[in-house]
Amino acid sequence: TLSYRAWDQTGGTGAQVHTKVDASTNGGTTPFSTDPATATVGVYNLVIDNGEIIYTAAAGEVNDIRVSIDPTTGELLIVDANGNPVTTGEADSDPSGSGIGIAYSGEDLTIETNSEDDIIRFGNMGTFAGSITADGGADFDQIESFRTEVVLDPTASIDMDAEQIKLMLSSFSAGGNIDLNGTDPLDNSGGTETYDGLWLYGTDLETTGTGSTITLAGEGGDTGTHNNGVKLTNGSEVKTADGDIDIDGTGGGDALYGTGVALHHSSSLSAGGDGNLTIDGTGGGGSSFNEGVFFSTGTSATVADGDLTITGTATGDGSQNQGVDFTGTALEATGDGNITVTGTGSGSGANNIGFSTTATDIATTSGKVTLTGSGGAGTSYNQ
């Protein structure tokens, strides 16, 4: 932060341009204003070296940045919330205000925002040869996308880490691994606000490489309702060609609907080849409807020769805290895979069921199906 005074360049000071002067005597007939002003300068660092583009935001500054590829020039754009360049360095300034254009030729991209409550927003990236890493750093950080398309090379990966990750109407395809980690240990102070650790809304994630995996993790907010750990809605699809899918979600909140892992609106999970599909959901510690794993009508989870394993654990203290709750979903192993579902209910009220299923199809071709449920210690209907 700089402190400065206005200068009218009168008298003997007119010849003192670019020199250091004493402005402690000011106001009145002096050349210097009575009142000072301040300016804050943010220092950003862009390094382009050895096949990698690394953007590290200034420590202590709140950052809200947009990252995209210009569809006309193919340049990488990094701009702030107002469309202004956030860095200079080896790029040329764009006087139109659309940001810095960085000549891109297949480098990996790393975005780091350090401390403060930051937001990293991905726009359309198109075909992107390198790997993408986004790390929100300390404090409460968000990573978002809206109508974003990313297609990576066969060896490239995606790694995102923030307190909250929200990907909407987007598509991410990678030859390497996809790793999304959204945790939210902070109080969302909302009471009735939705605060999911990892939320896919109409978004597709796909790995195309042999053995390439997808790992999803999320933790819901501490206060209020509808704090899901990992939530897939509106036809979101997560699939691998021949690799594992691991999903670990922990619901939050101190009231209702803190589900660990939730699938809604015809969303689907599919691990191809020998890939295993493993889901571990833990419900929030609120009063009711804090389920470990919940799949709604039209959703599905499929494996081929790998195993499908679903574990749901409720931790609520009231009613309707079910370990695993399936309503109109489908589980299938199309090859040699086995299906195992384990649910544990919780709470002192009613309907804290370990494993509940309605209008659900569970089928294997040659593997085993194992279903286990343990009810809570409540008043009634705790099977």
N, C-alpha and C positions, 0 to 999 in steps of 0.2 A: 504494500500500500504506500503510495506517494502522497505527500502533502505539498501544496504549491500555492503561490499567490499570483494575482494578475500583475502585469508589468507594462507601463505605458511608454517605456523607452525614451523618457524625457531627460533633460539635463545631461549631466556627465555620464549617465548610465547608457546612453545611446550607443556608445562604442564598446560596450561590454558584452556583446552577443557571444554566446558559447563560452562564457567564463562563469566561475562560481563567485557569487556576491553575498553579502550579509543583508538579509531582508528583515532582520529583527526590528529595525526601525521602519514603521510602515504607517499607512493612512495619511490623512491630511494632504500636505503638499509633496509628500515623498512619491517616488515612482511606483511604489508597491501598495497593493490593496490592503485594507484593514483585515478583511475576513479571508482565511485560507480555504482552499478546497482540497478534496482528496480524490485519488484515482487508484483503482485496484487493477493490477496487471496479472493475468493468468499466464503461466509458463507451461507450454505443452511440448511434448517431445515425440517426434516422428523419426524413426530410424528405418532406413531401407538398406539392408545389408545381408549378404550371404543367403539370398533366397528367401528372406522373410521381411514382411512389413510389420513393424511393431509400433502401435500408438499407445503411449502411456499418458494419461491425463494428469493435470497438476494436482498434487496432494493438497487437501484442504479446500478444494474448489468443488462446488456442486456441478455435475456434468449431465447434460441431456443432449446426446449426440445421435445422429443418423448416419448409417453406413449403407452404401449402395453402389451399384455399378451403373454408370451412364450408358444407356442403351445405344446411344449414337456413337460416342467416342470410345467406349470400352474402358474408360478411366474409372478408377476407384474414387468415390466421393466420401469425405468425412466432414459433416457440417454440424452446426449447433441447432437448437430448437427454432431459430429464426432463419435458418438457411445460410448462415455466415460461416466461413472457413474457421475451423478450430485449431488449425496448425499451418505452419509454413514449411520450411525445410526444403526438401528436394523437389517440391511441386511448384507449379506456376499458379499464381492467384487468378481466379476467374472474376473479372469485373462485373459479370452479370449477377453475382451474388449467389450462384448455385453451388459455391463451395470450391474446395481445392480439388483439382484433377490430378490424380497420381497415375502415371503411366503404369499399367498393370501387365505383367508378362508371366503369370503363373506362380507368384510367390505365395507363401503361407501368410495368413493375416492373424495378428494378435491384437485384441483391444483390451486394455486394462484401465479401470477408472479409479483405483485406489480407494481413499476414504470418502466420507459424506454419502448422502442419499442420491445415487446416480441412476440414470436411465440410459440403456443402450438399445437403440431401435434399428432393426435391420429392414431395409427396403429390398427391392428386387435385386438379386445378385446374378441371376442367370446362370450360365455355365462358368463355374469358378474352379480353376485348376488346383489351387492350393487348399490346405486345411484352414479351418476357421476356429479360433479360440477367443472366447469372450469371458472375461472375469470381472465381476462387479467390485471385488475387493471388500473392504470393511464397511460397516454400517448397513442401512437398508437399501439394496440395489435391485433394479428390475431390468430384465432383458425381454424385449418385445419384438414381434413381427406382425405385419398386416399385409396380406396379399403378396407375400414374399415367395419367390421361387429360387431355390439353390440346387444346383446339380454339380457335384464334385467329381474329380477324377477318381480312377479306380483305387488309388492308394491314399486318398485324402480323407480326413476325418472332421467331425464337428464336436466341439467341447464347449459347453456353456455352463457357467456357475454364477448364481446370484441368489438372493433371498427369495425372489419371485421370478418365474419365467412364464410368459404368456404369449403363445404363438397362435395367431388367428388367420384362418383361411389361407394357409401357407403350405408349402411343399419343400421338404428337405430330403435330398437323396445323396448318399455318399457311398463310395466304394469301400472306405474304411469304417471305423466305428462312429456311432453317434452317442454322445454322453451328455445328458441334460440333468443338472442338479439344482433344484430350486428349494431352498429351505427358508422358513419364515419364523424365526424364534422371537420376533418382536411383537409387542402389543399393537393390534391394529386399531384400537380405540374406537371401534365402530359400533359395537353392540348388535347391529343387524347387517353389517357389511359382509360381502363375499370376499374372501381372501385365500386363494388357493396357492399352494407352493408351486405346482407345475400344472398349467392348464393348456390343453390342446383343444382349440375350437375349430372344427372343420379343417384340421391340419393333418398332413400325411408325413410320416417319417419312414424312410426306407434305406436299408443297406443292401448293396448289390454284390459285395465281394464274398468269396468263400471264407467262412469263419468270422465275418464281420458282425459285430454285436451292437445292440441298442440297450443302453442303461438309462432308466428314468427314475428320478428320486424327487420327493417333495415333502414339505412339512407345512401344515396349515397354520394360520394365525392363532394367537393365544386367547383372543377375546371375541365374544359374540357367536354368531351362527354361520353355517355354510363355510366352514374353514376346512376344505378338503386338502389332503396331502398331494395326490396325483388325480387329476380329473380329465377324462377324454369325453368330448361332446360333439354333437352335430356331424356325425359320420367321420370322425377322425380315424385314421388307419395307421397302425404301426406294424411293420413287417420286415423280416430278414429273408435273404435268399437261402442262407445256410449258416446261421449263427444264432446265438442265444439272445433272448430278450429278458432283461431283469427289471422288475418294477418294484420299488419300495416306497410306500407312502404312509405318512403319519398324520392323522387328522388332528385338528386343534380346536380351540374355542372352549368356552365354559358353559355352553348352553346346548344347542341342537345342531344336528347334521354336520358333525366333524368326521367325515368318512376318510379312511386311510387311502383306499384306491377305489375310484368310481368310474364306471363306463356308462354313458348315456347315448341315446339318439343314434342307434345303429353303428356305433363305433366298434372297431375290431382290432384284434391282435393276432398275428400269425408268424410263427417261427418256422422257417422252411428247412428242409434237409434234416440234418442231425441236431438242429438247434433246439435247445430247451426253452420253455416259456415259464418263468418263475415270477409269481406275484405274491408280495408280502405286504398286507395292509393292517395298520393298527388304528383303531378308532380313537377319537378325542376323548378327553376325560370329563366332558360335560354331562348334562342330565339325561337326555334321551336321543334316540335316532343317531347315535354315534357308532356306525358300523365299521368293521374292519375292511371288508370288501363288498361292494355293491355293483351288480350288473343289471341294467334295466332292459326293457323289451327291445329286441332287434340287435342286441350286441352279440359278439362272438369272440371266442378264443380258440385258436387252432394250432396244432403241431403236426409234424409228419412222423419222423422216426425219433424225435426227441421227446422228453417228458413234459407234461403240463402239470405244474404244481402250484396250487393256490392255498395260501394260509391267511386267514382273517382272524384278528383278535380284537374284541371290543373291550373298552376300559371305562365306559360310562357308568354312572352310579344310579340311574333311574330306570326307565323302561325303554323297550325297543332298541336295546343295544345288542345287535346281532353280530356274530362273528363273520359269517358269510351269508349274503342275501342275493339270490338269483331270481329274477322275474322275467320270464320270456327270453332267456338267453340260450346260446348253444355252445357247448364244449365238445371238441372233436380231436381225436388223434387218427390221422388218415393212414399212417404207416404202422411202425412197431411201437410207437410211443404209449406210455401209460398216463393215466389221469389220476391225480390225487388232490382231494379237497379237504381241508381241515379248518373247522370254525369253532371259536370259543366265545360264548356270550358273556355279558357282564351286567351287573346292576342289581339293585334291591327291589325293583318293581316287577312288572309283568312283561312277558314276551321277549325275554332276553335269550333268544334262541342261538344255539351254536351254529347250525347250518340250516338255512331255510331256502326252499326252492319251490317255484311255481311256474308251470308251463315251460320247463327247461329240458332241453335235449342234451344228454351226455353220452357220447359214443366213442368207441375205439374199434380199430380193425382187428388187431391181434393182441393189444396190450391190456393191462388190468385197469379197473376203475376202483378206487378206494375213497370212500366218503366217511368223514368222521366229524361228529358234532358234540360239543359239551356246553350245556346251558349254564346261565348265570344262577346265582343263589337267591333269586328274588321270590316274589309272592306266588306267582302262578304262570303257567305256560312257558317255563324256562327249560325247554327240551335240549 
